[in-house]
Amino acid sequence: MRLRGLAYTYAATRAPLEALAEVSLEIGKGEFVSLVGPSGCGKTTLLRLVAGLAEPSAGSIELGDPGRGVGYVSQSAALLPWRNVNGNIALPLELLRWPSARLRERVRELVALVGLEGFETSYPRQLSGGMQQRVALARALAHNPALLLLDEPFASLDALSREHMNEELQRVWLASGNGDAAEVKTVLMVTHSIDEAVFLSDRIVILSHRPGTVRQVIADDLARPRLAATRESPQFVELAAQVRATIQAAEMETAI
């Protein structure tokens, strides 16, 4: 995926609000990239542009495999309360008019992938927040998109649940290629959690204050699979400190 000179301005009654300016970035196939930065720097706006939910004011977006589309998971699981786990996961496939037998098999695969066996007939009100996000993740993966977009998917969870879901997301992402490393999904994730970005990413993109532009890109070469103990390693601590210092510098510029 390639972003070239991407810009976006919100129309406003008093004055236009420039959210993004000259964002250029390349993301390789199968790469996990996180967007971090000061509050209001345009992270979610950038994700919405990539998802096709808004049109850029300037610049271009080139998706590597546009025919396969994208999967999108937001902060809220946004599950249909009258549908059970199977029904929520199946929804996009029903809209695509998949044959029944193929649809049922795909749903079974996804339930197993996100670790929800035994909860297929449970309704959203019967699930924990983490389990609801697993359903949302499975639904986003249902049509086998080449690109997965995540907008603070675990922001509503407590700290321990969030760490556990980070580990689960890593597992699901690495397994998304069905054993073929070349087919692992490309992921672009927005997060306010520095630890989450360091734990999950191949690269961390730090945006400047509004209007957001790419301030720095930090490579994250921690060995995979990353485990709970990884968070205590000197390399993890050093990377987190580097990301934090860069964000703080951007925030200081805003205050000046």
Secondary structure, DSSP 8 states (H G I E B T S, - for coil): -EEEEEEEEE--SSS-EEEEEEEEEE--TT-EEEEE-STTSSHHHHHHHHHTSS--SEEEEE-S-GGG-EEEE-SS----TTS-HHHHHHHHHHHTT--HHHHHHHHHHHHHHTT-TT-TT--GGGS-HHHHHHHHHHHHHTT--SEEEEESTTTTS-HHHHHHHHHHHHHHHHHTTTT-GGG--EEEEE-S-HHHHHHH-SEEEEE-SSSB-EEEEEE----SS--GGGGGSHHHHHHHHHHHHHHHHHHHHHH-
